[in-house]
Amino acid sequence: MYIPVEVVGVRIEMPSNQPILLLKEIEGSKFLPIWIGSNEASAIAFAQQGINPSRPLTHDLIADLLDRTGVILTAVHITALIDGVFHAELILRNETSALPPLSCRPSDAVAIALRSKSNILVDLELLENAGIEIPEGVAPGADGSGLDEVEAFKEFLDNINPEDFA
């Protein structure tokens, strides 16, 4: 079973300067942080901000290629965490049938999904095991705190490290 999530944003975790993609379940309070590369972080941030570079990035090219060949990205599935590495699949179909899922990195999958306005889903068991609940006092809008998701994410990053997911 898969749970729909939304992209909260991409930020830099200090002091390692490692980009983190933060996903949040739409109908719940769990967040899934995924450490990603800087190129993918930029591609995701560009898509979220509606920035169109003068030349297409790889993820733009892939989205255009899918569109021009009649292949539809129906969803992205974040499927597993194996040996500390997240795995994902592109769920594709053409005009007549579903195509076999295409394995990829979650960061690439999310970058393409944002460009094609496709659903992003996380395996329920993965979300339960690797997801984190941000404390209520820190959660966006909790108890009238006035924190928006970006501020909550920044506070979350100040208190998390990769060992929390071992």
Rosetta silent file (secondary structure, phi, psi, omega in degrees, C-alpha in Angstrom):
SEQUENCE: MYIPVEVVGVRIEMPSNQPILLLKEIEGSKFLPIWIGSNEASAIAFAQQGINPSRPLTHDLIADLLDRTGVILTAVHITALIDGVFHAELILRNETSALPPLSCRPSDAVAIALRSKSNILVDLELLENAGIEIPEGVAPGADGSGLDEVEAFKEFLDNINPEDFA
SCORE:     score description
SCORE:     0.000 S_00000001
   1 L     0.000  139.681 -177.976    0.000    0.000    0.000 S_00000001
   2 E  -116.572  144.586 -177.572    1.258    3.460   -0.902 S_00000001
   3 E  -111.455  129.677  178.203    0.625    6.768    0.866 S_00000001
   4 E   -69.704  139.602  178.651    0.465   10.069   -1.050 S_00000001
   5 E  -130.817  164.185  174.497    3.073   12.647   -0.043 S_00000001
   6 E  -123.923  155.958  178.356    3.935   16.193   -0.983 S_00000001
   7 E   -84.448  116.505  175.742    7.310   17.825   -1.375 S_00000001
   8 E   -76.846  -44.294  178.640    7.916   20.204    1.535 S_00000001
   9 E   162.852 -177.650  176.527   11.230   21.341    0.127 S_00000001
  10 E  -125.023  130.443  179.482   14.933   20.842   -0.226 S_00000001
  11 E  -137.220  170.273  178.220   17.364   22.293    2.287 S_00000001
  12 E  -100.916  126.062  177.991   20.986   21.918    3.256 S_00000001
  13 E   -83.974  130.065  179.720   21.721   19.934    6.412 S_00000001
  14 L  -100.868  148.829    4.704   24.460   21.491    8.504 S_00000001
  15 L   -92.143    3.761 -174.553   27.316   20.986    9.173 S_00000001
  16 L   -77.062  -13.586 -175.618   27.737   18.401    6.393 S_00000001
  17 L    59.830   29.995  179.796   26.263   20.670    3.673 S_00000001
  18 E   -93.669  126.606  177.218   24.311   17.671    2.394 S_00000001
  19 E   -67.167  143.085  176.500   20.980   18.433    0.628 S_00000001
  20 E  -127.619  131.438  171.919   17.884   16.788    2.083 S_00000001
  21 E   -93.278  128.877  179.048   14.562   16.296    0.321 S_00000001
  22 E  -114.380  120.677  175.975   11.670   16.377    2.786 S_00000001
  23 E  -107.468  145.795  178.352    8.415   14.649    1.904 S_00000001
  24 E  -129.559  134.609  177.086    5.289   14.854    4.087 S_00000001
  25 E   -64.510  138.859 -175.181    2.310   12.544    3.989 S_00000001
  26 L   -69.902  -42.116 -177.590   -0.718   14.492    2.794 S_00000001
  27 L  -105.398   46.769 -179.435   -3.219   12.915    5.185 S_00000001
  28 L  -174.936 -165.409 -173.861   -0.981   12.628    8.243 S_00000001
  29 L  -122.068    8.907  179.642    1.914   13.978   10.213 S_00000001
  30 E   -86.926  142.334  176.637    4.868   11.843    9.116 S_00000001
  31 E  -116.821  145.158  177.161    7.799   13.313    7.246 S_00000001
  32 E  -121.676  106.858  176.372   10.315   11.358    5.188 S_00000001
  33 E   -87.139  135.673  179.636   13.769   12.953    4.837 S_00000001
  34 E  -130.113  118.920  176.720   15.917   11.691    1.971 S_00000001
  35 E   -72.543  130.872 -174.859   19.549   12.754    1.583 S_00000001
  36 L  -134.267  173.263  177.939   20.148   13.618   -2.094 S_00000001
  37 L   -80.853  161.016 -176.739   22.788   15.038   -4.420 S_00000001
  38 H   -68.176  -35.296  178.219   23.221   18.743   -5.051 S_00000001
  39 H   -64.480  -43.003  179.081   22.281   18.542   -8.758 S_00000001
  40 H   -68.322  -36.450  177.406   19.015   16.789   -7.953 S_00000001
  41 H   -60.510  -43.514  178.024   18.365   19.257   -5.120 S_00000001
  42 H   -63.340  -43.031 -179.161   18.702   22.120   -7.592 S_00000001
  43 H   -62.918  -40.201  178.697   16.430   20.393  -10.105 S_00000001
  44 H   -68.047  -45.534  179.980   13.738   19.851   -7.461 S_00000001
  45 H   -62.053  -41.551  177.926   14.017   23.419   -6.153 S_00000001
  46 H   -59.188  -46.994 -178.660   13.788   24.823   -9.705 S_00000001
  47 H   -62.905  -41.990  179.610   10.630   22.804  -10.387 S_00000001
  48 H   -63.951  -35.705 -176.954    9.036   23.889   -7.099 S_00000001
  49 H   -89.919   -1.400  179.782    9.785   27.536   -7.799 S_00000001
  50 L    71.116   24.360  179.636    8.661   27.347  -11.425 S_00000001
  51 L   -83.166  126.860  177.038   12.109   28.297  -12.717 S_00000001
  52 L  -111.151  106.763  178.980   12.685   27.341  -16.341 S_00000001
  53 L   -63.859  158.665 -177.885   16.384   27.386  -17.219 S_00000001
  54 L   -62.501  -31.301  174.637   17.340   28.649  -20.654 S_00000001
  55 L  -118.689  142.072 -175.995   18.407   25.101  -21.585 S_00000001
  56 L   -66.159  138.414  170.998   16.506   22.060  -20.314 S_00000001
  57 L   -76.768  168.168 -178.854   17.909   20.124  -17.382 S_00000001
  58 H   -54.866  -41.312 -178.400   18.020   16.337  -17.616 S_00000001
  59 H   -68.800  -33.019  174.321   14.734   16.035  -15.721 S_00000001
  60 H   -65.389  -43.283  179.183   13.065   18.515  -18.091 S_00000001
  61 H   -59.712  -44.975 -179.825   14.350   16.468  -21.019 S_00000001
  62 H   -63.025  -45.318  179.389   12.930   13.253  -19.546 S_00000001
  63 H   -61.619  -42.074  177.743    9.528   14.852  -18.901 S_00000001
  64 H   -64.783  -41.469  179.110    9.472   16.223  -22.471 S_00000001
  65 H   -61.418  -45.139  177.539   10.523   12.861  -23.883 S_00000001
  66 H   -59.529  -46.695 -178.246    7.723   11.078  -22.028 S_00000001
  67 H   -61.414  -45.916 -176.360    5.205   13.639  -23.235 S_00000001
  68 H   -71.164  -23.913  179.434    6.301   13.510  -26.871 S_00000001
  69 L   -95.531    1.743  177.681    6.276    9.710  -27.004 S_00000001
  70 L    79.150   14.372  177.311    2.818    9.427  -25.435 S_00000001
  71 L   -93.924  132.070 -177.320    4.082    7.816  -22.241 S_00000001
  72 E  -107.873  128.772  172.039    2.374    9.085  -19.092 S_00000001
  73 E   -84.485  104.253 -177.248    4.060    9.142  -15.696 S_00000001
  74 E   -81.162  -30.419 -179.995    1.074    8.218  -13.536 S_00000001
  75 E  -167.611  162.739  170.371    2.990    8.171  -10.247 S_00000001
  76 E  -114.209  131.731  176.397    6.306    7.915   -8.510 S_00000001
  77 E  -112.937  121.867  169.574    6.647    5.236   -5.850 S_00000001
  78 E   -87.852  112.680 -163.680    9.305    5.522   -3.145 S_00000001
  79 E  -101.593  -33.392 -170.966    9.554    1.800   -2.507 S_00000001
  80 E  -162.211  163.523  170.634   12.295    0.841   -0.063 S_00000001
  81 E  -125.915  108.535 -175.623   15.304    1.705    2.054 S_00000001
  82 E  -121.691  120.474 -179.068   17.999   -0.939    1.500 S_00000001
  83 L    51.739   41.335  177.038   21.388   -0.654    3.182 S_00000001
  84 L    79.381    6.729 -178.274   20.777    3.042    3.804 S_00000001
  85 E  -117.683  125.836  176.672   19.819    3.769    0.183 S_00000001
  86 E   -77.162  147.112  178.826   16.293    4.782   -0.844 S_00000001
  87 E  -124.491  150.637  179.834   14.788    3.192   -3.961 S_00000001
  88 E  -144.665  167.540  176.511   12.007    4.410   -6.230 S_00000001
  89 E  -139.106  143.431  169.949   10.082    3.492   -9.355 S_00000001
  90 E   -90.793  126.676  178.769    8.456    5.463  -12.117 S_00000001
  91 E   -98.977  112.823 -171.039    4.958    4.118  -12.786 S_00000001
  92 E  -118.090  155.947  172.130    4.332    4.554  -16.505 S_00000001
  93 E  -151.434  159.637  172.939    1.607    3.843  -19.013 S_00000001
  94 L  -113.921 -165.531 -176.535    0.901    4.507  -22.644 S_00000001
  95 L   -62.093  -27.397 -172.455   -2.428    4.962  -24.407 S_00000001
  96 L  -111.548  -23.222 -174.842   -3.318    1.283  -24.168 S_00000001
  97 L  -161.478  166.360  174.537   -1.652   -0.269  -21.123 S_00000001
  98 E   -74.585  144.765  177.247    0.529   -0.017  -18.052 S_00000001
  99 L  -103.527  160.176  178.025    4.252   -0.361  -18.649 S_00000001
 100 L   -60.700  141.412  177.653    6.708   -2.133  -16.339 S_00000001
 101 L   -58.075  147.611 -178.798    7.877    0.104  -13.475 S_00000001
 102 E  -111.787  117.200 -178.574   11.211    1.802  -14.096 S_00000001
 103 E   -69.376  139.811  178.364   13.688    1.747  -11.201 S_00000001
 104 E  -161.440  175.706  175.840   15.370    5.045  -10.354 S_00000001
 105 L   -77.638  144.596  178.819   16.670    7.222   -7.543 S_00000001
 106 H   -57.767  -37.094 -178.836   13.973    8.975   -5.483 S_00000001
 107 H   -63.549  -41.914  177.159   15.536   12.370   -6.160 S_00000001
 108 H   -67.177  -42.130  179.953   15.293   11.870   -9.931 S_00000001
 109 H   -59.585  -45.576 -179.209   11.778   10.461   -9.600 S_00000001
 110 H   -66.282  -42.100  178.980   10.596   13.467   -7.579 S_00000001
 111 H   -59.776  -40.641  178.670   12.253   15.948   -9.969 S_00000001
 112 H   -72.271  -41.291  179.870   10.431   14.341  -12.908 S_00000001
 113 H   -60.768  -40.924  179.256    7.139   14.034  -11.001 S_00000001
 114 H   -62.831  -37.884 -179.280    7.156   17.744  -10.157 S_00000001
 115 H   -72.476  -32.239 -178.345    7.651   18.621  -13.821 S_00000001
 116 H   -99.311    3.956  179.971    4.889   16.286  -15.006 S_00000001
 117 L    54.908   44.193 -179.869    2.579   17.048  -12.066 S_00000001
 118 L   -96.706  158.944  178.155    2.445   13.352  -11.171 S_00000001
 119 E   -68.805  144.961  174.579    1.561   11.792   -7.837 S_00000001
 120 E  -117.685  122.878 -175.882    4.342   10.970   -5.385 S_00000001
 121 E  -127.694  146.362  179.077    3.641    7.980   -3.147 S_00000001
 122 E  -120.208  137.506  175.875    5.639    6.271   -0.395 S_00000001
 123 E   -55.943  131.487 -176.563    5.342    2.635    0.642 S_00000001
 124 H   -57.089  -45.888 -179.920    3.385    2.536    3.926 S_00000001
 125 H   -63.064  -39.901  177.285    5.868    0.218    5.660 S_00000001
 126 H   -62.566  -45.480 -179.840    8.773    2.415    4.559 S_00000001
 127 H   -63.313  -39.340  178.567    7.025    5.527    5.871 S_00000001
 128 H   -66.971  -37.554 -176.807    6.310    3.820    9.181 S_00000001
 129 H   -84.618  -36.979 -175.180    9.913    2.621    9.558 S_00000001
 130 H  -109.089  -10.612  179.782   11.890    5.568    8.152 S_00000001
 131 L   -74.398  159.036 -178.498    9.415    8.406    8.590 S_00000001
 132 E  -130.079  138.317  172.907    9.697   10.882   11.414 S_00000001
 133 E   -92.140  123.029  175.032    7.020   12.751   13.297 S_00000001
 134 L   -77.480  131.535 -177.566    8.035   16.338   13.852 S_00000001
 135 L   -51.638  145.450 -173.613    7.080   17.235   17.427 S_00000001
 136 L   -55.458  -37.729  179.673    3.756   19.007   17.672 S_00000001
 137 L   -67.293  -17.172 -178.639    5.270   22.233   18.951 S_00000001
 138 L  -103.861  -21.864 -174.951    7.463   22.351   15.848 S_00000001
 139 L   -60.765  147.794 -178.492    4.958   21.069   13.315 S_00000001
 140 L   -53.935  123.848  175.415    3.650   23.576   10.773 S_00000001
 141 L    72.959    3.091 -176.306    0.844   25.625   12.258 S_00000001
 142 H   -69.355  134.872  175.302    0.645   23.591   15.468 S_00000001
 143 H    52.186   35.087  177.467   -0.808   25.388   18.506 S_00000001
 144 H    65.732   21.085 -177.266   -0.820   28.724   16.734 S_00000001
 145 L   -64.779  -22.330  179.567    2.978   28.720   16.564 S_00000001
 146 L    77.377    1.053  178.578    2.799   30.481   13.231 S_00000001
 147 L   -73.534  132.439  172.633    5.617   28.347   11.838 S_00000001
 148 L   -90.379  177.989 -175.107    5.181   27.540    8.217 S_00000001
 149 H   -62.092  -35.877 -178.888    6.492   24.317    6.684 S_00000001
 150 H   -66.339  -45.568  178.631    9.797   25.870    5.631 S_00000001
 151 H   -63.254  -41.869  178.484   10.538   27.183    9.138 S_00000001
 152 H   -63.242  -39.329  179.209    9.533   23.859   10.668 S_00000001
 153 H   -63.214  -43.548  178.818   11.755   22.058    8.176 S_00000001
 154 H   -60.567  -43.680  178.715   14.714   24.271    9.101 S_00000001
 155 H   -65.340  -39.308  177.283   14.200   23.553   12.792 S_00000001
 156 H   -59.262  -45.170 -178.411   13.826   19.854   12.003 S_00000001
 157 H   -65.337  -30.687  179.502   17.139   19.854   10.106 S_00000001
 158 H   -64.969  -20.570 -173.112   18.930   21.496   13.002 S_00000001
 159 L  -118.869   16.632 -176.719   18.131   18.458   15.154 S_00000001
 160 L  -127.266  152.897  173.213   18.520   15.488   12.810 S_00000001
 161 L  -147.336  164.209 -174.891   21.391   13.459   11.425 S_00000001
 162 H   -56.424  -28.180 -178.903   21.765   10.385    9.203 S_00000001
 163 H   -65.256  -20.277  178.027   22.266    8.093   12.196 S_00000001
 164 H   -63.054  -14.045 -177.000   18.620    8.676   13.148 S_00000001
 165 H  -111.784   11.846 -177.431   17.729    6.323   10.277 S_00000001
 166 L   -67.467    0.000    0.000   20.131    3.473   10.988 S_00000001
